[in-house]
Amino acid sequence: MSADGPNRPGMVDWDLAVRVGSRLVGEGPQVSRTEAVEAVEELRAGAERSSPLVREFTGLEASERTAPVLVVDRPGWVQANADGFATVIAPLIDKLQEKKGTPGPLTEAIGSRITGVELGAMLGFLGSKVLGQFDPFHEKPGEQGRLLLVAPNIVHVERELHADPHDFRLWVCLHEETHRVQFTAVPWMTDHLRSEMSSIVGAVQTDPSELLGDAVRKIGDILSGKAEGSLLELFSGPEQRAVIERVTGVMSLLEGHADVVMDGVGPEVIPSVAEIRRKFTQRRKGVGGLDRLLRRLLGLDQKMAQYRDGAVFVRAAVDKVGMEGFNAVWAEPANLPTKQEILDPALWIARVHG
């Protein structure tokens, strides 16, 4: 589904969201046309080169070229993610409209524009941060998702870190290509995550008036650090929180596994990998006040923890049962680690291999 297509869900002005996000995100660093062409070509080649490296390291067999690689600019990432949101939240919007009924034309127009601006602002903030992203929910015949590499952001960070551009670009490609392999070599993963998201929608509270009184206090607790969580969890009930716990475990696994692969393969093909990792890890900590506040609200602080905890889990599991034993995690949904097992890998090893 495209955000500007005929099947886009209502209640959001998708075109406005894309315009706002594209305006806020900016163009990124200044580069010459020659530099831009070189970066795009090198990222495409890096993704291609990464496929056999990931396969050899992980033992996961993924079909070649089943998920296209798109090297995009910042507005291109905004458009792609507006498309993705349109697909993901369509069931929720259907449920809200079923409960509330179809609003009048004026109410719908005003509400959709407000929501469009809010979504655009979020995409504008994230669009300047993301280096790459695998979209498993991209729907097109013959394709299993798509891989997005955001060239301006990659160039911005490599300059900020004073990293070797060739090394840094391949390092990013290794991480993102690992995500492509995870989803294409494990064909049930996309449907599993889609099912979990449907469970969240099924349990959602559809009457905002029931939750509004508690919202301000919860937002204050999140921003002040008194409570963990994000806007995603702000209005979730017990059933939704249980699903979010499971999804957190899966995302920690996927992110941590990709980090382990990029660092495991790196020394063989990326001479400066140790320096890149050290600088990149330090950069994750060095955010400003506004950036830190938005990251907390959007749950990005939790995402950083997912990289760290997931990588510790993967390394501990591989150390105990080897890569082949660890790959039991991909056999079926029941073998996925829980959030608790991510923090205590021995529990997963005992459950799956005991």
Sine and cosine of phi, psi and omega as CSV:
sin_phi,cos_phi,sin_psi,cos_psi,sin_omega,cos_omega
0.00,0.00,0.70,-0.72,0.05,-1.00
-0.98,-0.20,0.56,-0.83,-0.01,-1.00
-0.91,0.42,-0.33,0.94,0.05,-1.00
-0.94,-0.35,0.32,0.95,-0.03,-1.00
-1.00,-0.04,0.10,-1.00,-0.08,-1.00
-0.95,0.31,-0.31,0.95,-0.07,-1.00
-0.98,-0.19,0.22,0.98,-0.03,-1.00
-0.91,0.41,0.62,-0.79,0.00,-1.00
-0.95,0.33,0.49,-0.87,0.01,-1.00
-0.97,0.23,-0.16,-0.99,0.02,-1.00
0.96,0.28,-0.06,1.00,0.07,-1.00
-0.69,-0.72,0.77,-0.64,0.12,-0.99
-0.99,0.11,1.00,-0.05,-0.13,-0.99
-0.92,0.40,-0.63,0.78,0.02,-1.00
-0.88,0.47,-0.66,0.75,0.03,-1.00
-0.92,0.40,-0.65,0.76,0.03,-1.00
-0.85,0.52,-0.69,0.72,0.00,-1.00
-0.92,0.40,-0.66,0.75,0.00,-1.00
-0.90,0.44,-0.71,0.70,0.00,-1.00
-0.90,0.43,-0.74,0.67,-0.01,-1.00
-0.87,0.49,-0.68,0.73,-0.02,-1.00
-0.92,0.39,-0.58,0.81,0.01,-1.00
-0.94,0.34,-0.68,0.73,-0.05,-1.00
-0.95,0.30,-0.53,0.85,-0.14,-0.99
-0.96,0.28,-0.42,0.91,0.00,-1.00
0.96,0.28,0.03,-1.00,-0.07,-1.00
-1.00,-0.07,-0.34,0.94,-0.03,-1.00
0.99,-0.12,-0.26,-0.96,-0.08,-1.00
-0.92,0.40,0.44,-0.90,0.05,-1.00
-0.98,0.21,0.81,-0.58,0.05,-1.00
-0.68,-0.74,0.46,-0.89,0.08,-1.00
-0.97,0.24,0.26,-0.96,0.03,-1.00
-0.87,0.49,-0.63,0.78,0.01,-1.00
-0.89,0.46,-0.70,0.72,0.02,-1.00
-0.89,0.45,-0.63,0.77,0.00,-1.00
-0.90,0.43,-0.71,0.71,0.01,-1.00
-0.89,0.45,-0.68,0.74,0.00,-1.00
-0.89,0.46,-0.67,0.75,-0.01,-1.00
-0.90,0.43,-0.71,0.71,-0.01,-1.00
-0.88,0.47,-0.73,0.68,-0.02,-1.00
-0.90,0.44,-0.64,0.77,-0.03,-1.00
-0.93,0.36,-0.59,0.81,0.03,-1.00
-0.93,0.37,-0.65,0.76,0.06,-1.00
-0.89,0.46,-0.69,0.73,0.02,-1.00
-0.92,0.40,-0.59,0.81,0.01,-1.00
-0.91,0.42,-0.64,0.77,0.05,-1.00
-0.90,0.44,-0.67,0.74,0.02,-1.00
-0.90,0.44,-0.69,0.72,-0.02,-1.00
-0.92,0.39,-0.50,0.86,-0.08,-1.00
-0.95,0.32,-0.46,0.89,-0.10,-0.99
-0.81,0.59,-0.84,0.55,0.00,-1.00
-0.92,0.39,-0.49,0.87,0.02,-1.00
-0.91,0.42,-0.69,0.72,0.03,-1.00
-0.91,0.40,-0.67,0.74,0.00,-1.00
-0.87,0.49,-0.71,0.70,-0.03,-1.00
-0.91,0.41,-0.63,0.77,-0.05,-1.00
-0.96,0.28,-0.65,0.76,-0.12,-0.99
-1.00,-0.05,-0.43,0.90,-0.10,-0.99
0.99,0.17,0.11,0.99,0.01,-1.00
-1.00,0.00,0.77,-0.64,-0.01,-1.00
-0.99,-0.16,0.90,-0.44,0.01,-1.00
-0.86,-0.51,0.64,-0.77,0.03,-1.00
-0.89,0.45,0.64,-0.77,-0.01,-1.00
-0.97,0.23,0.60,-0.80,0.15,-0.99
0.83,0.56,0.49,0.87,0.08,-1.00
-1.00,0.04,-0.27,0.96,0.05,-1.00
-0.80,-0.59,0.91,-0.42,-0.05,-1.00
-0.90,0.44,0.50,-0.86,0.09,-1.00
-0.98,-0.20,0.86,-0.51,0.01,-1.00
-0.91,-0.42,0.87,-0.49,0.13,-0.99
-1.00,-0.04,0.90,-0.44,-0.17,-0.99
-0.84,-0.55,0.30,-0.95,0.18,-0.98
-1.00,-0.02,-0.04,-1.00,-0.06,-1.00
-0.90,0.44,-0.74,0.67,0.06,-1.00
-0.87,0.49,-0.54,0.84,0.06,-1.00
-0.90,0.44,-0.62,0.79,0.05,-1.00
-0.92,0.39,-0.65,0.76,0.03,-1.00
-0.86,0.52,-0.73,0.68,0.00,-1.00
-0.88,0.48,-0.71,0.70,-0.02,-1.00
-0.88,0.47,-0.62,0.78,-0.03,-1.00
-0.98,0.17,-0.45,0.89,0.17,-0.99
-0.89,0.45,-0.66,0.75,0.09,-1.00
-0.85,0.53,-0.71,0.70,-0.03,-1.00
-0.90,0.44,-0.69,0.72,0.03,-1.00
-0.88,0.48,-0.63,0.78,0.00,-1.00
-0.86,0.51,-0.62,0.79,0.02,-1.00
-0.95,0.30,-0.71,0.70,-0.13,-0.99
-0.94,0.34,-0.65,0.76,-0.12,-0.99
-1.00,-0.07,0.01,1.00,0.01,-1.00
-0.81,0.58,-0.71,0.71,0.02,-1.00
-0.88,0.47,-0.59,0.81,0.02,-1.00
-0.92,0.40,-0.69,0.72,0.01,-1.00
-0.90,0.44,-0.65,0.76,0.06,-1.00
-0.86,0.52,-0.66,0.75,-0.02,-1.00
-0.92,0.38,-0.68,0.74,0.02,-1.00
-0.89,0.46,-0.67,0.74,-0.01,-1.00
-0.93,0.37,-0.56,0.83,0.04,-1.00
-0.91,0.42,-0.62,0.78,-0.03,-1.00
-0.97,0.25,-0.69,0.72,-0.12,-0.99
-1.00,-0.04,-0.32,0.95,-0.10,-1.00
0.99,0.11,0.23,-0.97,-0.02,-1.00
-0.97,0.24,0.84,-0.54,-0.01,-1.00
-0.94,0.33,0.24,-0.97,0.07,-1.00
-0.92,0.40,0.32,-0.95,-0.06,-1.00
-0.83,0.56,-0.69,0.73,-0.03,-1.00
-0.93,0.37,-0.71,0.70,0.01,-1.00
-0.87,0.49,-0.69,0.72,-0.01,-1.00
-0.90,0.43,-0.67,0.74,-0.03,-1.00
-0.90,0.44,-0.71,0.71,0.00,-1.00
-0.92,0.39,-0.73,0.69,-0.03,-1.00
-0.89,0.46,-0.66,0.75,-0.03,-1.00
-0.93,0.38,-0.55,0.84,0.03,-1.00
-0.95,0.32,-0.65,0.76,0.06,-1.00
-0.87,0.49,-0.73,0.68,0.00,-1.00
-0.90,0.43,-0.61,0.79,0.03,-1.00
-0.89,0.46,-0.66,0.75,0.03,-1.00
-0.90,0.43,-0.68,0.73,-0.01,-1.00
-0.89,0.46,-0.72,0.69,0.02,-1.00
-0.90,0.43,-0.66,0.75,0.02,-1.00
-0.88,0.47,-0.63,0.78,0.03,-1.00
-0.89,0.45,-0.66,0.75,0.02,-1.00
-0.91,0.42,-0.70,0.71,0.02,-1.00
-0.90,0.43,-0.58,0.81,0.03,-1.00
-0.90,0.44,-0.63,0.77,0.03,-1.00
-0.93,0.37,-0.76,0.65,-0.06,-1.00
-0.93,0.37,-0.53,0.85,-0.09,-1.00
-0.91,0.42,-0.29,0.96,0.07,-1.00
-1.00,-0.06,-0.05,1.00,-0.08,-1.00
-0.95,-0.31,-0.57,0.82,-0.18,-0.98
-0.96,0.28,0.77,-0.64,0.06,-1.00
-1.00,0.01,-0.64,0.77,-0.01,-1.00
-0.35,-0.94,0.25,-0.97,-0.08,-1.00
-0.29,-0.96,0.74,-0.68,0.17,-0.99
-0.99,-0.15,0.80,-0.60,-0.01,-1.00
-0.97,-0.24,0.99,-0.15,-0.05,-1.00
-0.96,0.26,-0.28,0.96,-0.10,-1.00
-1.00,-0.10,0.06,1.00,0.08,-1.00
-0.89,0.46,0.82,-0.57,-0.11,-0.99
-0.94,-0.33,0.92,-0.40,0.09,-1.00
-0.40,-0.92,0.71,-0.71,-0.04,-1.00
-0.82,0.58,0.74,-0.68,0.04,-1.00
0.99,0.13,0.00,1.00,-0.01,-1.00
-0.86,-0.52,0.60,-0.80,0.06,-1.00
-0.93,-0.36,0.97,0.23,-0.03,-1.00
0.99,0.15,-0.16,-0.99,0.05,-1.00
-0.44,-0.90,0.50,-0.87,-0.02,-1.00
-0.96,-0.29,0.83,-0.56,0.01,-1.00
-0.95,-0.31,0.77,-0.64,0.12,-0.99
-0.88,-0.48,0.85,-0.52,-0.12,-0.99
-1.00,-0.08,1.00,-0.08,-0.15,-0.99
-0.84,0.54,-0.73,0.68,-0.03,-1.00
-0.87,0.49,-0.62,0.79,-0.01,-1.00
-0.94,0.35,-0.61,0.79,0.03,-1.00
-0.90,0.43,-0.70,0.72,0.03,-1.00
-0.90,0.43,-0.65,0.76,0.01,-1.00
-0.86,0.51,-0.73,0.68,-0.06,-1.00
-0.95,0.32,-0.64,0.77,0.00,-1.00
-0.89,0.45,-0.56,0.83,0.06,-1.00
-0.95,0.32,-0.68,0.74,-0.01,-1.00
-0.88,0.48,-0.61,0.79,-0.01,-1.00
-1.00,0.06,-0.12,0.99,-0.12,-0.99
0.82,0.58,0.66,0.75,-0.01,-1.00
-1.00,0.01,0.41,-0.91,0.12,-0.99
-0.90,0.43,0.87,-0.50,-0.09,-1.00
-0.84,0.54,-0.66,0.75,-0.04,-1.00
-0.91,0.42,-0.68,0.74,0.02,-1.00
-0.92,0.40,-0.72,0.70,-0.08,-1.00
-0.91,0.42,-0.66,0.75,-0.02,-1.00
-0.90,0.43,-0.65,0.76,0.04,-1.00
-0.93,0.36,-0.58,0.81,0.03,-1.00
-0.87,0.49,-0.71,0.70,0.05,-1.00
-0.90,0.44,-0.68,0.73,0.00,-1.00
-0.88,0.48,-0.62,0.79,0.03,-1.00
-0.87,0.49,-0.68,0.73,0.00,-1.00
-0.90,0.44,-0.76,0.65,-0.07,-1.00
-0.95,0.32,-0.58,0.82,0.05,-1.00
-0.91,0.41,-0.52,0.85,0.08,-1.00
-0.87,0.49,-0.65,0.76,0.06,-1.00
-0.89,0.45,-0.64,0.77,0.05,-1.00
-0.87,0.49,-0.69,0.72,0.00,-1.00
-0.90,0.43,-0.67,0.74,0.00,-1.00
-0.81,0.58,-0.70,0.71,-0.09,-1.00
-0.99,0.11,-0.51,0.86,-0.02,-1.00
-1.00,0.05,-0.46,0.89,0.06,-1.00
-1.00,0.09,-0.32,0.95,0.01,-1.00
-0.88,-0.48,0.99,0.12,-0.20,-0.98
-0.89,0.45,-0.34,0.94,-0.02,-1.00
-1.00,0.09,-0.17,0.99,-0.13,-0.99
-0.89,0.45,-0.69,0.72,-0.03,-1.00
-0.89,0.46,-0.73,0.68,0.00,-1.00
-0.90,0.43,-0.56,0.83,0.02,-1.00
-0.90,0.44,-0.74,0.67,0.01,-1.00
-0.91,0.40,-0.60,0.80,0.04,-1.00
-0.89,0.45,-0.64,0.77,0.02,-1.00
-0.91,0.42,-0.65,0.76,0.02,-1.00
-0.90,0.44,-0.64,0.77,0.02,-1.00
-0.92,0.38,-0.57,0.82,0.06,-1.00
-0.90,0.43,-0.57,0.82,0.03,-1.00
-0.91,0.42,-0.62,0.79,0.04,-1.00
-0.90,0.44,-0.70,0.72,0.01,-1.00
-0.90,0.44,-0.66,0.75,-0.04,-1.00
-0.89,0.46,-0.48,0.88,-0.04,-1.00
-0.98,-0.17,0.07,1.00,-0.11,-0.99
-0.92,0.38,0.56,-0.83,0.11,-0.99
-0.99,0.17,0.87,-0.49,-0.12,-0.99
-0.99,-0.15,0.03,1.00,0.03,-1.00
-0.93,-0.36,0.99,-0.13,-0.06,-1.00
-0.84,0.55,-0.48,0.88,-0.04,-1.00
-0.90,0.44,-0.43,0.90,0.00,-1.00
-0.95,0.32,-0.36,0.93,-0.13,-0.99
-0.91,-0.41,-0.22,0.98,-0.15,-0.99
-0.87,0.49,-0.61,0.79,-0.05,-1.00
-0.89,0.46,-0.45,0.89,-0.05,-1.00
-1.00,-0.07,-0.19,0.98,-0.19,-0.98
-0.91,0.41,-0.74,0.67,-0.08,-1.00
-0.87,0.49,-0.70,0.72,0.01,-1.00
-0.88,0.47,-0.67,0.74,-0.04,-1.00
-0.92,0.39,-0.67,0.74,0.03,-1.00
-0.88,0.47,-0.67,0.74,0.04,-1.00
-0.88,0.48,-0.65,0.76,0.01,-1.00
-0.91,0.42,-0.63,0.78,0.01,-1.00
-0.91,0.41,-0.73,0.69,-0.06,-1.00
-0.93,0.36,-0.54,0.84,-0.02,-1.00
-0.99,0.13,-0.15,0.99,-0.01,-1.00
1.00,0.05,0.06,1.00,0.02,-1.00
-0.95,0.31,-0.40,0.92,-0.02,-1.00
-0.68,-0.73,0.55,-0.83,0.11,-0.99
-1.00,0.05,0.26,-0.96,0.04,-1.00
0.76,-0.65,-0.14,-0.99,-0.03,-1.00
-0.44,-0.90,0.00,-1.00,0.05,-1.00
-0.87,0.49,-0.50,0.87,0.03,-1.00
-0.86,0.50,-0.61,0.79,-0.08,-1.00
-1.00,-0.06,-0.10,1.00,-0.17,-0.99
-0.85,0.52,-0.67,0.75,-0.07,-1.00
-0.94,-0.35,0.42,0.91,-0.04,-1.00
-1.00,-0.01,0.61,-0.79,0.07,-1.00
-1.00,-0.05,-0.07,-1.00,-0.04,-1.00
-0.83,0.55,-0.67,0.74,0.00,-1.00
-0.90,0.45,-0.69,0.73,0.00,-1.00
-0.92,0.40,-0.63,0.77,-0.01,-1.00
-0.89,0.45,-0.58,0.81,0.04,-1.00
-0.89,0.45,-0.66,0.75,0.02,-1.00
-0.93,0.38,-0.68,0.73,0.01,-1.00
-0.87,0.50,-0.60,0.80,0.07,-1.00
-0.87,0.50,-0.69,0.72,0.00,-1.00
-0.92,0.40,-0.69,0.73,-0.01,-1.00
-0.91,0.43,-0.60,0.80,0.05,-1.00
-0.86,0.51,-0.66,0.75,0.05,-1.00
-0.88,0.48,-0.69,0.72,0.00,-1.00
-0.91,0.41,-0.72,0.70,-0.03,-1.00
-0.91,0.41,-0.58,0.82,0.07,-1.00
-0.89,0.45,-0.66,0.75,0.04,-1.00
-0.87,0.49,-0.77,0.64,-0.08,-1.00
-0.90,0.44,-0.70,0.72,-0.03,-1.00
-0.94,0.34,-0.69,0.73,0.00,-1.00
-0.90,0.43,-0.66,0.76,0.04,-1.00
-0.87,0.50,-0.68,0.73,0.02,-1.00
-0.90,0.43,-0.63,0.78,0.04,-1.00
-0.90,0.43,-0.66,0.75,0.01,-1.00
-0.90,0.44,-0.66,0.75,0.00,-1.00
-0.90,0.43,-0.73,0.68,-0.06,-1.00
-0.90,0.43,-0.57,0.82,0.03,-1.00
-0.99,0.15,-0.47,0.88,0.01,-1.00
-0.97,0.25,-0.67,0.74,0.01,-1.00
-0.98,0.21,-0.55,0.84,-0.14,-0.99
-0.74,0.67,-0.78,0.63,-0.08,-1.00
-0.84,0.55,-0.44,0.90,-0.02,-1.00
-0.97,0.23,-0.48,0.88,-0.14,-0.99
-0.79,-0.61,-0.18,0.98,-0.04,-1.00
-0.82,-0.57,0.99,-0.15,-0.08,-1.00
-0.83,0.56,-0.59,0.81,-0.10,-1.00
-0.98,-0.18,0.43,0.90,-0.11,-0.99
-0.87,0.49,-0.64,0.77,-0.03,-1.00
-0.90,0.43,-0.66,0.75,0.01,-1.00
-0.92,0.38,-0.64,0.76,0.02,-1.00
-0.89,0.46,-0.72,0.69,-0.01,-1.00
-0.87,0.48,-0.70,0.71,-0.02,-1.00
-0.88,0.48,-0.75,0.67,-0.03,-1.00
-0.92,0.38,-0.63,0.78,-0.05,-1.00
-0.93,0.37,-0.64,0.77,0.04,-1.00
-0.89,0.45,-0.66,0.75,0.03,-1.00
-0.91,0.41,-0.60,0.80,-0.01,-1.00
-0.90,0.43,-0.59,0.81,0.01,-1.00
-0.86,0.51,-0.46,0.89,-0.04,-1.00
-1.00,0.06,-0.43,0.90,-0.20,-0.98
-1.00,-0.04,0.88,0.47,0.00,-1.00
-0.96,-0.26,0.44,-0.90,-0.02,-1.00
-0.99,0.16,-0.01,-1.00,-0.09,-1.00
-0.88,0.47,-0.79,0.61,-0.01,-1.00
-0.90,0.43,-0.68,0.74,0.02,-1.00
-0.86,0.50,-0.66,0.75,-0.02,-1.00
-0.91,0.41,-0.65,0.76,0.00,-1.00
-0.90,0.45,-0.74,0.68,0.00,-1.00
-0.91,0.42,-0.61,0.79,0.04,-1.00
-0.89,0.46,-0.64,0.77,0.00,-1.00
-0.91,0.41,-0.71,0.70,-0.02,-1.00
-0.90,0.44,-0.63,0.78,-0.05,-1.00
-1.00,0.08,-0.04,1.00,0.05,-1.00
0.99,0.12,0.24,0.97,-0.04,-1.00
-0.96,0.29,-0.44,0.90,0.10,-0.99
-0.88,0.48,-0.63,0.77,0.04,-1.00
-0.91,0.41,-0.57,0.82,0.02,-1.00
-0.90,0.43,-0.63,0.78,0.05,-1.00
-0.88,0.47,-0.63,0.78,0.05,-1.00
-0.91,0.41,-0.54,0.84,0.03,-1.00
-0.89,0.46,-0.68,0.74,0.06,-1.00
-0.84,0.54,-0.76,0.65,-0.09,-1.00
-0.91,0.40,-0.80,0.59,-0.06,-1.00
-0.92,0.40,-0.63,0.77,0.00,-1.00
-0.90,0.43,-0.64,0.77,0.01,-1.00
-0.91,0.41,-0.64,0.76,0.05,-1.00
-0.88,0.48,-0.68,0.73,0.01,-1.00
-0.87,0.49,-0.76,0.65,-0.06,-1.00
-0.88,0.47,-0.72,0.70,-0.02,-1.00
-0.89,0.45,-0.65,0.76,0.00,-1.00
-0.92,0.40,-0.67,0.75,-0.01,-1.00
-0.92,0.40,-0.71,0.71,0.01,-1.00
-0.89,0.45,-0.62,0.79,0.01,-1.00
-0.88,0.47,-0.58,0.81,-0.06,-1.00
-1.00,0.06,-0.66,0.75,-0.13,-0.99
-0.85,-0.52,0.07,1.00,0.01,-1.00
0.98,0.22,0.22,-0.98,-0.03,-1.00
-0.89,0.45,-0.64,0.77,0.01,-1.00
-0.90,0.44,-0.67,0.75,0.05,-1.00
-0.92,0.39,-0.63,0.78,0.05,-1.00
-0.89,0.46,-0.59,0.81,-0.06,-1.00
-0.91,0.41,-0.09,1.00,0.15,-0.99
-0.88,0.47,-0.34,0.94,0.00,-1.00
-0.88,0.47,-0.42,0.91,-0.05,-1.00
-1.00,-0.06,0.01,1.00,-0.12,-0.99
-0.94,0.35,-0.66,0.75,-0.04,-1.00
-0.29,-0.96,0.34,-0.94,-0.02,-1.00
-0.83,0.55,-0.54,0.84,-0.02,-1.00
-0.89,0.46,-0.37,0.93,-0.03,-1.00
-1.00,0.02,-0.06,1.00,0.05,-1.00
-0.92,0.38,0.59,-0.81,-0.01,-1.00
-0.97,0.26,0.57,-0.82,0.15,-0.99
-0.98,0.19,0.16,-0.99,0.06,-1.00
-0.87,0.49,-0.61,0.79,0.02,-1.00
-0.91,0.41,-0.65,0.76,-0.01,-1.00
-0.94,0.35,-0.50,0.86,0.09,-1.00
-0.85,0.53,-0.64,0.77,-0.02,-1.00
-0.99,0.15,-0.29,0.96,0.01,-1.00
-0.66,-0.75,0.99,0.15,-0.11,-0.99
-0.83,0.55,-0.45,0.89,0.00,-1.00
-0.87,0.49,-0.52,0.86,0.03,-1.00
-0.91,0.41,-0.67,0.74,0.02,-1.00
-0.92,0.40,-0.69,0.72,0.00,-1.00
-0.87,0.49,-0.68,0.74,0.01,-1.00
-0.91,0.41,-0.64,0.77,-0.04,-1.00
-0.95,0.33,-0.70,0.72,-0.12,-0.99
-1.00,0.02,-0.54,0.84,-0.08,-1.00
-0.92,-0.40,-0.08,1.00,-0.08,-1.00
-0.94,0.34,0.00,0.00,0.00,0.00
